[in-house]
Every structure is written in structure tokens, then in C-alpha cells.
């Protein structure tokens, strides 16, 4: 955690195109804060306002509990696959090294923030802090400002992509969802600031 916090986060007044952003997505066994855990993580960098696919990584994370059947149906990760996954103590330092000094991008980011904080508490007894851009928050804010009625499903990642005429990807794969979120953000950011001169603070949730 000392290494993680050794790099300063981007200034909120920095032009968004100059900000290094990391799109992160977790697949979990569920959303129960007491018993569920992360079983896969997908990351991809946004540098100079472009997606760096060479930075894309996907990791399986071992879990002590047996996967619920309904969870396996959603993300199609089995107990046998997780046997070869890395443990949290190995994955967490890597995640922190990728996120240090950057802005975290996620869709419905409260999930990633909660589980990152949970892992940091378990391994280092420390809170996880980072500036966040949440594409779901940006979409909700846009609908509210335009007085557009919407339902909860309208804010889902792949429904928002569809509204921008973006291609459909396979859902509930951590890496694919991270890339899908990164693409969605760039399209939304271009709509918010066509001249790409907006400041980071205009996107933070």
C-alpha cells in the first residue's frame, strides 16, 4: 500500500486526454459483502485517450468457497478452473501496481471499489482510495440533465452500448467487460466534450 500511494493521483483540473486511466472489471461469486469474493479481474489501459490493447490482462483468482451454481451459469468460470488461479495475496499487488497514480474506470464502479477495499483490508489492513470514473454514473447524469425517463436496465453496460450503436460483446467476462467499458467511456466522453478539452473533474463520480 505504501508503494501504491507513493504515486500521486492526476490533478482534477488536468485535461482528460492527458490522464492515464485503467478500466477494471471484476467477476465475483455474488454481491454478499460478508461471504462473496472476486474470482476474475480484467484490466485495460486508456493512454492518450486511446485503448492500449497490449495492456489487456485477465486473471483468475482462487476462492476458498465453492462456486454457487447460479454464479457459474453467469460467468462460466468453474471450480476446476479456479484451482489454477492465483491467490489474492499475489493478484492484489499487481492490481495496485497497475492502478497506482491512475484513475479507475468501471461500470457501476461501487462493485469494484467495494471488493478492492475488501481485499486491501484483508491483506494490508488498509483502505483503498482512488479517483473514479463510472460510466453508469455518467449515463444517469446525462439522462437526468436532459430530463429523459429511464429504467434500471437502460443503465446496464450493454444496453448503453447499444444506444450508441456499438457492437455487442459477450457479457460477464471480466476482460471483455473492461474493454467494453473503456470503449463506452471514450464514446461518451466525445459526446460530453467533442473538442476533447474537458477536465478530469467533469467525469469523476
mmCIF file of the C-alpha atoms, coordinates in Angstrom:
data_MODEL
# 
_entry.id   MODEL 
# 
loop_
_atom_site.group_PDB 
_atom_site.id 
_atom_site.type_symbol 
_atom_site.label_atom_id 
_atom_site.label_alt_id 
_atom_site.label_comp_id 
_atom_site.label_asym_id 
_atom_site.label_entity_id 
_atom_site.label_seq_id 
_atom_site.pdbx_PDB_ins_code 
_atom_site.Cartn_x 
_atom_site.Cartn_y 
_atom_site.Cartn_z 
_atom_site.occupancy 
_atom_site.B_iso_or_equiv 
_atom_site.pdbx_formal_charge 
_atom_site.auth_seq_id 
_atom_site.auth_comp_id 
_atom_site.auth_asym_id 
_atom_site.auth_atom_id 
_atom_site.pdbx_PDB_model_num 
ATOM 1   C CA . UNK A 1 1   ? 0.000   0.000   0.000   1.00 0.00 ? 1   UNK A CA 1 
ATOM 2   C CA . UNK A 1 2   ? 2.955   2.309   0.623   1.00 0.00 ? 2   UNK A CA 1 
ATOM 3   C CA . UNK A 1 3   ? 4.117   1.686   -2.956  1.00 0.00 ? 3   UNK A CA 1 
ATOM 4   C CA . UNK A 1 4   ? 0.569   2.229   -4.227  1.00 0.00 ? 4   UNK A CA 1 
ATOM 5   C CA . UNK A 1 5   ? 0.197   5.604   -2.537  1.00 0.00 ? 5   UNK A CA 1 
ATOM 6   C CA . UNK A 1 6   ? 3.730   6.712   -3.471  1.00 0.00 ? 6   UNK A CA 1 
ATOM 7   C CA . UNK A 1 7   ? 2.420   7.920   -6.859  1.00 0.00 ? 7   UNK A CA 1 
ATOM 8   C CA . UNK A 1 8   ? 0.180   10.979  -6.795  1.00 0.00 ? 8   UNK A CA 1 
ATOM 9   C CA . UNK A 1 9   ? -3.207  10.817  -8.490  1.00 0.00 ? 9   UNK A CA 1 
ATOM 10  C CA . UNK A 1 10  ? -3.913  13.038  -11.507 1.00 0.00 ? 10  UNK A CA 1 
ATOM 11  C CA . UNK A 1 11  ? -4.973  16.615  -10.816 1.00 0.00 ? 11  UNK A CA 1 
ATOM 12  C CA . UNK A 1 12  ? -8.718  17.101  -11.184 1.00 0.00 ? 12  UNK A CA 1 
ATOM 13  C CA . UNK A 1 13  ? -8.037  20.093  -13.434 1.00 0.00 ? 13  UNK A CA 1 
ATOM 14  C CA . UNK A 1 14  ? -5.915  18.063  -15.885 1.00 0.00 ? 14  UNK A CA 1 
ATOM 15  C CA . UNK A 1 15  ? -7.300  17.802  -19.417 1.00 0.00 ? 15  UNK A CA 1 
ATOM 16  C CA . UNK A 1 16  ? -8.972  14.397  -19.703 1.00 0.00 ? 16  UNK A CA 1 
ATOM 17  C CA . UNK A 1 17  ? -6.958  13.393  -22.778 1.00 0.00 ? 17  UNK A CA 1 
ATOM 18  C CA . UNK A 1 18  ? -3.753  13.675  -20.719 1.00 0.00 ? 18  UNK A CA 1 
ATOM 19  C CA . UNK A 1 19  ? -4.982  11.430  -17.913 1.00 0.00 ? 19  UNK A CA 1 
ATOM 20  C CA . UNK A 1 20  ? -3.909  7.789   -17.594 1.00 0.00 ? 20  UNK A CA 1 
ATOM 21  C CA . UNK A 1 21  ? -6.996  5.655   -16.932 1.00 0.00 ? 21  UNK A CA 1 
ATOM 22  C CA . UNK A 1 22  ? -7.330  1.949   -16.147 1.00 0.00 ? 22  UNK A CA 1 
ATOM 23  C CA . UNK A 1 23  ? -10.597 0.160   -16.922 1.00 0.00 ? 23  UNK A CA 1 
ATOM 24  C CA . UNK A 1 24  ? -11.215 -2.581  -14.358 1.00 0.00 ? 24  UNK A CA 1 
ATOM 25  C CA . UNK A 1 25  ? -13.888 -5.234  -14.124 1.00 0.00 ? 25  UNK A CA 1 
ATOM 26  C CA . UNK A 1 26  ? -14.407 -7.993  -11.581 1.00 0.00 ? 26  UNK A CA 1 
ATOM 27  C CA . UNK A 1 27  ? -16.409 -11.183 -11.783 1.00 0.00 ? 27  UNK A CA 1 
ATOM 28  C CA . UNK A 1 28  ? -17.450 -12.335 -8.325  1.00 0.00 ? 28  UNK A CA 1 
ATOM 29  C CA . UNK A 1 29  ? -19.236 -15.215 -6.637  1.00 0.00 ? 29  UNK A CA 1 
ATOM 30  C CA . UNK A 1 30  ? -22.018 -12.786 -5.758  1.00 0.00 ? 30  UNK A CA 1 
ATOM 31  C CA . UNK A 1 31  ? -22.624 -9.445  -4.094  1.00 0.00 ? 31  UNK A CA 1 
ATOM 32  C CA . UNK A 1 32  ? -22.843 -10.522 -0.469  1.00 0.00 ? 32  UNK A CA 1 
ATOM 33  C CA . UNK A 1 33  ? -20.354 -8.296  1.329   1.00 0.00 ? 33  UNK A CA 1 
ATOM 34  C CA . UNK A 1 34  ? -19.648 -10.878 4.020   1.00 0.00 ? 34  UNK A CA 1 
ATOM 35  C CA . UNK A 1 35  ? -19.100 -14.102 2.089   1.00 0.00 ? 35  UNK A CA 1 
ATOM 36  C CA . UNK A 1 36  ? -18.529 -13.403 -1.630  1.00 0.00 ? 36  UNK A CA 1 
ATOM 37  C CA . UNK A 1 37  ? -15.162 -12.901 -3.320  1.00 0.00 ? 37  UNK A CA 1 
ATOM 38  C CA . UNK A 1 38  ? -13.544 -11.901 -6.614  1.00 0.00 ? 38  UNK A CA 1 
ATOM 39  C CA . UNK A 1 39  ? -12.820 -14.783 -8.983  1.00 0.00 ? 39  UNK A CA 1 
ATOM 40  C CA . UNK A 1 40  ? -11.538 -12.921 -12.050 1.00 0.00 ? 40  UNK A CA 1 
ATOM 41  C CA . UNK A 1 41  ? -10.173 -9.498  -12.918 1.00 0.00 ? 41  UNK A CA 1 
ATOM 42  C CA . UNK A 1 42  ? -9.859  -7.805  -16.295 1.00 0.00 ? 42  UNK A CA 1 
ATOM 43  C CA . UNK A 1 43  ? -7.868  -4.634  -16.922 1.00 0.00 ? 43  UNK A CA 1 
ATOM 44  C CA . UNK A 1 44  ? -7.005  -2.452  -19.890 1.00 0.00 ? 44  UNK A CA 1 
ATOM 45  C CA . UNK A 1 45  ? -5.281  0.948   -20.040 1.00 0.00 ? 45  UNK A CA 1 
ATOM 46  C CA . UNK A 1 46  ? -6.512  4.125   -21.692 1.00 0.00 ? 46  UNK A CA 1 
ATOM 47  C CA . UNK A 1 47  ? -3.498  6.235   -22.667 1.00 0.00 ? 47  UNK A CA 1 
ATOM 48  C CA . UNK A 1 48  ? -3.659  9.464   -24.695 1.00 0.00 ? 48  UNK A CA 1 
ATOM 49  C CA . UNK A 1 49  ? -7.397  8.832   -24.947 1.00 0.00 ? 49  UNK A CA 1 
ATOM 50  C CA . UNK A 1 50  ? -6.911  5.557   -26.764 1.00 0.00 ? 50  UNK A CA 1 
ATOM 51  C CA . UNK A 1 51  ? -7.267  1.947   -25.613 1.00 0.00 ? 51  UNK A CA 1 
ATOM 52  C CA . UNK A 1 52  ? -3.932  0.150   -25.331 1.00 0.00 ? 52  UNK A CA 1 
ATOM 53  C CA . UNK A 1 53  ? -4.894  -3.458  -26.035 1.00 0.00 ? 53  UNK A CA 1 
ATOM 54  C CA . UNK A 1 54  ? -1.330  -4.595  -25.337 1.00 0.00 ? 54  UNK A CA 1 
ATOM 55  C CA . UNK A 1 55  ? -2.022  -3.754  -21.706 1.00 0.00 ? 55  UNK A CA 1 
ATOM 56  C CA . UNK A 1 56  ? -5.100  -6.008  -21.523 1.00 0.00 ? 56  UNK A CA 1 
ATOM 57  C CA . UNK A 1 57  ? -4.865  -8.713  -18.872 1.00 0.00 ? 57  UNK A CA 1 
ATOM 58  C CA . UNK A 1 58  ? -7.243  -11.302 -17.461 1.00 0.00 ? 58  UNK A CA 1 
ATOM 59  C CA . UNK A 1 59  ? -6.553  -13.169 -14.235 1.00 0.00 ? 59  UNK A CA 1 
ATOM 60  C CA . UNK A 1 60  ? -8.405  -15.925 -12.417 1.00 0.00 ? 60  UNK A CA 1 
ATOM 61  C CA . UNK A 1 61  ? -8.357  -15.608 -8.645  1.00 0.00 ? 61  UNK A CA 1 
ATOM 62  C CA . UNK A 1 62  ? -8.691  -18.637 -6.399  1.00 0.00 ? 62  UNK A CA 1 
ATOM 63  C CA . UNK A 1 63  ? -11.522 -18.653 -3.881  1.00 0.00 ? 63  UNK A CA 1 
ATOM 64  C CA . UNK A 1 64  ? -11.906 -20.687 -0.704  1.00 0.00 ? 64  UNK A CA 1 
ATOM 65  C CA . UNK A 1 65  ? -15.647 -21.205 -1.111  1.00 0.00 ? 65  UNK A CA 1 
ATOM 66  C CA . UNK A 1 66  ? -17.377 -23.457 -3.637  1.00 0.00 ? 66  UNK A CA 1 
ATOM 67  C CA . UNK A 1 67  ? -18.882 -21.511 -6.505  1.00 0.00 ? 67  UNK A CA 1 
ATOM 68  C CA . UNK A 1 68  ? -22.684 -21.216 -6.404  1.00 0.00 ? 68  UNK A CA 1 
ATOM 69  C CA . UNK A 1 69  ? -24.363 -22.847 -9.405  1.00 0.00 ? 69  UNK A CA 1 
ATOM 70  C CA . UNK A 1 70  ? -26.102 -19.609 -10.382 1.00 0.00 ? 70  UNK A CA 1 
ATOM 71  C CA . UNK A 1 71  ? -22.747 -17.832 -10.340 1.00 0.00 ? 71  UNK A CA 1 
ATOM 72  C CA . UNK A 1 72  ? -21.168 -20.391 -12.682 1.00 0.00 ? 72  UNK A CA 1 
ATOM 73  C CA . UNK A 1 73  ? -24.062 -20.008 -15.118 1.00 0.00 ? 73  UNK A CA 1 
ATOM 74  C CA . UNK A 1 74  ? -23.435 -16.254 -15.325 1.00 0.00 ? 74  UNK A CA 1 
ATOM 75  C CA . UNK A 1 75  ? -19.655 -16.038 -15.687 1.00 0.00 ? 75  UNK A CA 1 
ATOM 76  C CA . UNK A 1 76  ? -18.951 -19.635 -16.829 1.00 0.00 ? 76  UNK A CA 1 
ATOM 77  C CA . UNK A 1 77  ? -15.955 -19.995 -14.528 1.00 0.00 ? 77  UNK A CA 1 
ATOM 78  C CA . UNK A 1 78  ? -15.852 -23.360 -12.756 1.00 0.00 ? 78  UNK A CA 1 
ATOM 79  C CA . UNK A 1 79  ? -14.245 -24.565 -9.524  1.00 0.00 ? 79  UNK A CA 1 
ATOM 80  C CA . UNK A 1 80  ? -11.804 -26.674 -11.552 1.00 0.00 ? 80  UNK A CA 1 
ATOM 81  C CA . UNK A 1 81  ? -10.577 -23.585 -13.412 1.00 0.00 ? 81  UNK A CA 1 
ATOM 82  C CA . UNK A 1 82  ? -10.079 -21.637 -10.185 1.00 0.00 ? 82  UNK A CA 1 
ATOM 83  C CA . UNK A 1 83  ? -7.787  -24.366 -8.821  1.00 0.00 ? 83  UNK A CA 1 
ATOM 84  C CA . UNK A 1 84  ? -5.120  -22.922 -11.145 1.00 0.00 ? 84  UNK A CA 1 
ATOM 85  C CA . UNK A 1 85  ? -5.995  -19.321 -10.278 1.00 0.00 ? 85  UNK A CA 1 
ATOM 86  C CA . UNK A 1 86  ? -3.661  -17.031 -8.357  1.00 0.00 ? 86  UNK A CA 1 
ATOM 87  C CA . UNK A 1 87  ? -4.406  -16.195 -4.738  1.00 0.00 ? 87  UNK A CA 1 
ATOM 88  C CA . UNK A 1 88  ? -5.440  -12.727 -3.580  1.00 0.00 ? 88  UNK A CA 1 
ATOM 89  C CA . UNK A 1 89  ? -2.029  -12.102 -1.998  1.00 0.00 ? 89  UNK A CA 1 
ATOM 90  C CA . UNK A 1 90  ? -0.444  -12.479 -5.450  1.00 0.00 ? 90  UNK A CA 1 
ATOM 91  C CA . UNK A 1 91  ? -3.053  -10.667 -7.535  1.00 0.00 ? 91  UNK A CA 1 
ATOM 92  C CA . UNK A 1 92  ? -3.638  -7.672  -5.283  1.00 0.00 ? 92  UNK A CA 1 
ATOM 93  C CA . UNK A 1 93  ? -0.086  -6.230  -5.514  1.00 0.00 ? 93  UNK A CA 1 
ATOM 94  C CA . UNK A 1 94  ? -0.333  -6.490  -9.296  1.00 0.00 ? 94  UNK A CA 1 
ATOM 95  C CA . UNK A 1 95  ? -3.698  -4.705  -9.369  1.00 0.00 ? 95  UNK A CA 1 
ATOM 96  C CA . UNK A 1 96  ? -2.361  -1.964  -7.119  1.00 0.00 ? 96  UNK A CA 1 
ATOM 97  C CA . UNK A 1 97  ? 0.728   -1.522  -9.293  1.00 0.00 ? 97  UNK A CA 1 
ATOM 98  C CA . UNK A 1 98  ? -1.483  -1.095  -12.364 1.00 0.00 ? 98  UNK A CA 1 
ATOM 99  C CA . UNK A 1 99  ? -3.771  1.408   -10.635 1.00 0.00 ? 99  UNK A CA 1 
ATOM 100 C CA . UNK A 1 100 ? -1.155  3.445   -8.763  1.00 0.00 ? 100 UNK A CA 1 
ATOM 101 C CA . UNK A 1 101 ? -1.276  7.098   -9.792  1.00 0.00 ? 101 UNK A CA 1 
ATOM 102 C CA . UNK A 1 102 ? -4.098  6.445   -12.259 1.00 0.00 ? 102 UNK A CA 1 
ATOM 103 C CA . UNK A 1 103 ? -7.856  6.942   -12.478 1.00 0.00 ? 103 UNK A CA 1 
ATOM 104 C CA . UNK A 1 104 ? -10.041 3.852   -12.158 1.00 0.00 ? 104 UNK A CA 1 
ATOM 105 C CA . UNK A 1 105 ? -12.747 3.383   -14.781 1.00 0.00 ? 105 UNK A CA 1 
ATOM 106 C CA . UNK A 1 106 ? -15.593 0.928   -14.225 1.00 0.00 ? 106 UNK A CA 1 
ATOM 107 C CA . UNK A 1 107 ? -19.270 0.461   -14.959 1.00 0.00 ? 107 UNK A CA 1 
ATOM 108 C CA . UNK A 1 108 ? -21.296 0.506   -11.728 1.00 0.00 ? 108 UNK A CA 1 
ATOM 109 C CA . UNK A 1 109 ? -17.965 1.105   -10.033 1.00 0.00 ? 109 UNK A CA 1 
ATOM 110 C CA . UNK A 1 110 ? -19.254 0.538   -6.498  1.00 0.00 ? 110 UNK A CA 1 
ATOM 111 C CA . UNK A 1 111 ? -18.722 -3.219  -7.038  1.00 0.00 ? 111 UNK A CA 1 
ATOM 112 C CA . UNK A 1 112 ? -15.043 -2.874  -7.991  1.00 0.00 ? 112 UNK A CA 1 
ATOM 113 C CA . UNK A 1 113 ? -14.453 -0.308  -5.249  1.00 0.00 ? 113 UNK A CA 1 
ATOM 114 C CA . UNK A 1 114 ? -16.050 -2.474  -2.587  1.00 0.00 ? 114 UNK A CA 1 
ATOM 115 C CA . UNK A 1 115 ? -14.089 -5.602  -3.459  1.00 0.00 ? 115 UNK A CA 1 
ATOM 116 C CA . UNK A 1 116 ? -10.789 -3.726  -3.911  1.00 0.00 ? 116 UNK A CA 1 
ATOM 117 C CA . UNK A 1 117 ? -11.303 -2.208  -0.483  1.00 0.00 ? 117 UNK A CA 1 
ATOM 118 C CA . UNK A 1 118 ? -12.252 -5.595  0.972   1.00 0.00 ? 118 UNK A CA 1 
ATOM 119 C CA . UNK A 1 119 ? -9.093  -7.221  -0.408  1.00 0.00 ? 119 UNK A CA 1 
ATOM 120 C CA . UNK A 1 120 ? -6.894  -4.341  0.792   1.00 0.00 ? 120 UNK A CA 1 
ATOM 121 C CA . UNK A 1 121 ? -8.415  -4.609  4.242   1.00 0.00 ? 121 UNK A CA 1 
ATOM 122 C CA . UNK A 1 122 ? -7.876  -8.373  4.345   1.00 0.00 ? 122 UNK A CA 1 
ATOM 123 C CA . UNK A 1 123 ? -4.292  -8.323  3.070   1.00 0.00 ? 123 UNK A CA 1 
ATOM 124 C CA . UNK A 1 124 ? -2.934  -4.965  4.264   1.00 0.00 ? 124 UNK A CA 1 
ATOM 125 C CA . UNK A 1 125 ? -5.484  -3.719  6.838   1.00 0.00 ? 125 UNK A CA 1 
ATOM 126 C CA . UNK A 1 126 ? -5.730  -0.549  4.744   1.00 0.00 ? 126 UNK A CA 1 
ATOM 127 C CA . UNK A 1 127 ? -8.455  1.295   2.873   1.00 0.00 ? 127 UNK A CA 1 
ATOM 128 C CA . UNK A 1 128 ? -8.349  1.532   -0.911  1.00 0.00 ? 128 UNK A CA 1 
ATOM 129 C CA . UNK A 1 129 ? -8.636  5.067   -2.301  1.00 0.00 ? 129 UNK A CA 1 
ATOM 130 C CA . UNK A 1 130 ? -8.611  6.196   -5.938  1.00 0.00 ? 130 UNK A CA 1 
ATOM 131 C CA . UNK A 1 131 ? -10.315 8.760   -8.214  1.00 0.00 ? 131 UNK A CA 1 
ATOM 132 C CA . UNK A 1 132 ? -13.130 7.058   -10.134 1.00 0.00 ? 132 UNK A CA 1 
ATOM 133 C CA . UNK A 1 133 ? -14.955 7.457   -13.421 1.00 0.00 ? 133 UNK A CA 1 
ATOM 134 C CA . UNK A 1 134 ? -18.168 5.432   -13.542 1.00 0.00 ? 134 UNK A CA 1 
ATOM 135 C CA . UNK A 1 135 ? -19.825 5.083   -16.947 1.00 0.00 ? 135 UNK A CA 1 
ATOM 136 C CA . UNK A 1 136 ? -23.127 4.196   -15.299 1.00 0.00 ? 136 UNK A CA 1 
ATOM 137 C CA . UNK A 1 137 ? -22.980 7.428   -13.300 1.00 0.00 ? 137 UNK A CA 1 
ATOM 138 C CA . UNK A 1 138 ? -22.164 9.411   -16.454 1.00 0.00 ? 138 UNK A CA 1 
ATOM 139 C CA . UNK A 1 139 ? -25.146 7.882   -18.255 1.00 0.00 ? 139 UNK A CA 1 
ATOM 140 C CA . UNK A 1 140 ? -27.501 8.577   -15.345 1.00 0.00 ? 140 UNK A CA 1 
ATOM 141 C CA . UNK A 1 141 ? -26.274 12.160  -15.105 1.00 0.00 ? 141 UNK A CA 1 
ATOM 142 C CA . UNK A 1 142 ? -26.824 12.651  -18.834 1.00 0.00 ? 142 UNK A CA 1 
ATOM 143 C CA . UNK A 1 143 ? -30.382 11.276  -18.667 1.00 0.00 ? 143 UNK A CA 1 
ATOM 144 C CA . UNK A 1 144 ? -31.197 13.448  -15.656 1.00 0.00 ? 144 UNK A CA 1 
ATOM 145 C CA . UNK A 1 145 ? -29.836 16.619  -17.246 1.00 0.00 ? 145 UNK A CA 1 
ATOM 146 C CA . UNK A 1 146 ? -31.896 16.012  -20.387 1.00 0.00 ? 146 UNK A CA 1 
ATOM 147 C CA . UNK A 1 147 ? -34.993 15.053  -18.364 1.00 0.00 ? 147 UNK A CA 1 
ATOM 148 C CA . UNK A 1 148 ? -35.084 11.680  -20.116 1.00 0.00 ? 148 UNK A CA 1 
ATOM 149 C CA . UNK A 1 149 ? -37.045 8.965   -18.349 1.00 0.00 ? 149 UNK A CA 1 
ATOM 150 C CA . UNK A 1 150 ? -35.143 5.710   -17.968 1.00 0.00 ? 150 UNK A CA 1 
ATOM 151 C CA . UNK A 1 151 ? -35.390 2.345   -16.285 1.00 0.00 ? 151 UNK A CA 1 
ATOM 152 C CA . UNK A 1 152 ? -32.715 0.492   -14.383 1.00 0.00 ? 152 UNK A CA 1 
ATOM 153 C CA . UNK A 1 153 ? -31.988 -1.778  -17.351 1.00 0.00 ? 153 UNK A CA 1 
ATOM 154 C CA . UNK A 1 154 ? -31.273 1.265   -19.524 1.00 0.00 ? 154 UNK A CA 1 
ATOM 155 C CA . UNK A 1 155 ? -28.167 1.874   -17.403 1.00 0.00 ? 155 UNK A CA 1 
ATOM 156 C CA . UNK A 1 156 ? -26.706 -1.582  -17.954 1.00 0.00 ? 156 UNK A CA 1 
ATOM 157 C CA . UNK A 1 157 ? -23.397 -1.657  -19.804 1.00 0.00 ? 157 UNK A CA 1 
ATOM 158 C CA . UNK A 1 158 ? -24.548 -3.453  -22.916 1.00 0.00 ? 158 UNK A CA 1 
ATOM 159 C CA . UNK A 1 159 ? -27.819 -1.561  -23.217 1.00 0.00 ? 159 UNK A CA 1 
ATOM 160 C CA . UNK A 1 160 ? -25.876 1.705   -23.095 1.00 0.00 ? 160 UNK A CA 1 
ATOM 161 C CA . UNK A 1 161 ? -23.508 0.410   -25.764 1.00 0.00 ? 161 UNK A CA 1 
ATOM 162 C CA . UNK A 1 162 ? -26.498 -0.478  -27.907 1.00 0.00 ? 162 UNK A CA 1 
ATOM 163 C CA . UNK A 1 163 ? -27.861 3.067   -27.508 1.00 0.00 ? 163 UNK A CA 1 
ATOM 164 C CA . UNK A 1 164 ? -24.609 4.340   -29.051 1.00 0.00 ? 164 UNK A CA 1 
ATOM 165 C CA . UNK A 1 165 ? -24.801 1.746   -31.874 1.00 0.00 ? 165 UNK A CA 1 
ATOM 166 C CA . UNK A 1 166 ? -21.761 -0.058  -30.522 1.00 0.00 ? 166 UNK A CA 1 
ATOM 167 C CA . UNK A 1 167 ? -21.175 -3.780  -31.162 1.00 0.00 ? 167 UNK A CA 1 
ATOM 168 C CA . UNK A 1 168 ? -22.354 -6.360  -28.638 1.00 0.00 ? 168 UNK A CA 1 
ATOM 169 C CA . UNK A 1 169 ? -19.720 -8.344  -26.781 1.00 0.00 ? 169 UNK A CA 1 
ATOM 170 C CA . UNK A 1 170 ? -20.077 -11.450 -24.671 1.00 0.00 ? 170 UNK A CA 1 
ATOM 171 C CA . UNK A 1 171 ? -21.132 -10.340 -21.196 1.00 0.00 ? 171 UNK A CA 1 
ATOM 172 C CA . UNK A 1 172 ? -19.735 -11.435 -17.813 1.00 0.00 ? 172 UNK A CA 1 
ATOM 173 C CA . UNK A 1 173 ? -16.156 -11.944 -18.915 1.00 0.00 ? 173 UNK A CA 1 
ATOM 174 C CA . UNK A 1 174 ? -14.005 -9.592  -16.850 1.00 0.00 ? 174 UNK A CA 1 
ATOM 175 C CA . UNK A 1 175 ? -11.633 -8.628  -19.666 1.00 0.00 ? 175 UNK A CA 1 
ATOM 176 C CA . UNK A 1 176 ? -14.371 -8.208  -22.272 1.00 0.00 ? 176 UNK A CA 1 
ATOM 177 C CA . UNK A 1 177 ? -16.376 -6.079  -19.855 1.00 0.00 ? 177 UNK A CA 1 
ATOM 178 C CA . UNK A 1 178 ? -13.322 -3.925  -19.096 1.00 0.00 ? 178 UNK A CA 1 
ATOM 179 C CA . UNK A 1 179 ? -12.715 -3.342  -22.811 1.00 0.00 ? 179 UNK A CA 1 
ATOM 180 C CA . UNK A 1 180 ? -16.428 -2.717  -23.400 1.00 0.00 ? 180 UNK A CA 1 
ATOM 181 C CA . UNK A 1 181 ? -16.440 -0.154  -20.597 1.00 0.00 ? 181 UNK A CA 1 
ATOM 182 C CA . UNK A 1 182 ? -13.326 1.562   -21.952 1.00 0.00 ? 182 UNK A CA 1 
ATOM 183 C CA . UNK A 1 183 ? -14.881 1.845   -25.406 1.00 0.00 ? 183 UNK A CA 1 
ATOM 184 C CA . UNK A 1 184 ? -18.156 3.132   -23.987 1.00 0.00 ? 184 UNK A CA 1 
ATOM 185 C CA . UNK A 1 185 ? -16.357 5.763   -21.940 1.00 0.00 ? 185 UNK A CA 1 
ATOM 186 C CA . UNK A 1 186 ? -14.455 7.115   -24.948 1.00 0.00 ? 186 UNK A CA 1 
ATOM 187 C CA . UNK A 1 187 ? -17.692 7.433   -26.923 1.00 0.00 ? 187 UNK A CA 1 
ATOM 188 C CA . UNK A 1 188 ? -19.480 9.088   -24.004 1.00 0.00 ? 188 UNK A CA 1 
ATOM 189 C CA . UNK A 1 189 ? -16.532 11.419  -23.370 1.00 0.00 ? 189 UNK A CA 1 
ATOM 190 C CA . UNK A 1 190 ? -16.590 12.517  -27.007 1.00 0.00 ? 190 UNK A CA 1 
ATOM 191 C CA . UNK A 1 191 ? -20.291 13.324  -26.607 1.00 0.00 ? 191 UNK A CA 1 
ATOM 192 C CA . UNK A 1 192 ? -19.663 15.271  -23.393 1.00 0.00 ? 192 UNK A CA 1 
ATOM 193 C CA . UNK A 1 193 ? -16.656 17.110  -24.806 1.00 0.00 ? 193 UNK A CA 1 
ATOM 194 C CA . UNK A 1 194 ? -16.485 16.959  -28.634 1.00 0.00 ? 194 UNK A CA 1 
ATOM 195 C CA . UNK A 1 195 ? -13.297 19.038  -28.624 1.00 0.00 ? 195 UNK A CA 1 
ATOM 196 C CA . UNK A 1 196 ? -11.693 16.721  -26.040 1.00 0.00 ? 196 UNK A CA 1 
ATOM 197 C CA . UNK A 1 197 ? -10.744 19.697  -23.886 1.00 0.00 ? 197 UNK A CA 1 
ATOM 198 C CA . UNK A 1 198 ? -12.815 18.854  -20.797 1.00 0.00 ? 198 UNK A CA 1 
ATOM 199 C CA . UNK A 1 199 ? -11.080 18.469  -17.449 1.00 0.00 ? 199 UNK A CA 1 
ATOM 200 C CA . UNK A 1 200 ? -10.929 15.311  -15.379 1.00 0.00 ? 200 UNK A CA 1 
ATOM 201 C CA . UNK A 1 201 ? -13.239 16.749  -12.707 1.00 0.00 ? 201 UNK A CA 1 
ATOM 202 C CA . UNK A 1 202 ? -16.099 16.805  -15.224 1.00 0.00 ? 202 UNK A CA 1 
ATOM 203 C CA . UNK A 1 203 ? -16.024 12.999  -15.392 1.00 0.00 ? 203 UNK A CA 1 
ATOM 204 C CA . UNK A 1 204 ? -15.346 11.950  -11.819 1.00 0.00 ? 204 UNK A CA 1 
ATOM 205 C CA . UNK A 1 205 ? -18.127 10.254  -9.885  1.00 0.00 ? 205 UNK A CA 1 
# 
